[in-house]
């Protein structure tokens, strides 16, 4: 679905929050949770790491960073009961078998009747008012040392997560993955689009060879991937907004993608 101008403004604000500089990994995850909430509302959410036994037989969700409208006692109770009793019943763990990062909406893979009969829902989620669920799985074997998961919930006063929410989360996901990769490899992703720098990195070479982008188009593309608006890109690169639009049009043609959202996902 096509996202609105307001949606893109919210996404841009979220991306700035995701990319805030911090060396504290828990603070980075907290920033990501805050960033997601500014674009996709949720009542309770957590960001956890995923660990496996050496033989792959068991999966554990560990080290949660939570954000919610509920009091701290609610979060502590949720985390304790999940780890002690209910984690093994969590039917959303199917996503850990994915070979790549993904966004999921629970209502897309389990119908309401089946869910409401599940012990995990009846004894854990429903008593806490956590009625609707969506989230993402973050994995990249080359750049992320430990896979992780974000899970979001809404209570009965809210509607289920929408297709718009799913689309927005899909736009945010590669940026979340990139930020988590920087925690694993602190030097990664720092080349950026500094207008004073004239160096060429591996990404530049790839974009030149694969799509035939010019140096200026690559600079504009990197700004787009960071979530900046046309006006902000114009200011950063000291060119006009009209020129930015022309560059983006050429980039879309060369990469054969149909929208800014798809370009961001590609980059």
Secondary structure, DSSP 8 states (H G I E B T S, - for coil): ----HHHHHHHHHHHHHHT---S-HHHHHHHHHHHHHHHS--SEEEEEEEEE-TTS--EEEEEEEEEESS-HHHHHHHHHHIIIIIGGG-GGGGGGG-SS-EEEEGGGTS-HHHHHHSHHIIIIIGGGT--EEEEEEE--TTT-SS-EEEEEEE-TTS----HHHHHHHHHHHHHHHHHHHHHHSTTTT--TT-TT-----HHHHHHHHHH---HHHHHHHHHHHTT--HHHHHHHHT--HHHHHHHHHHHHHHHT-SSHHHHHHH-
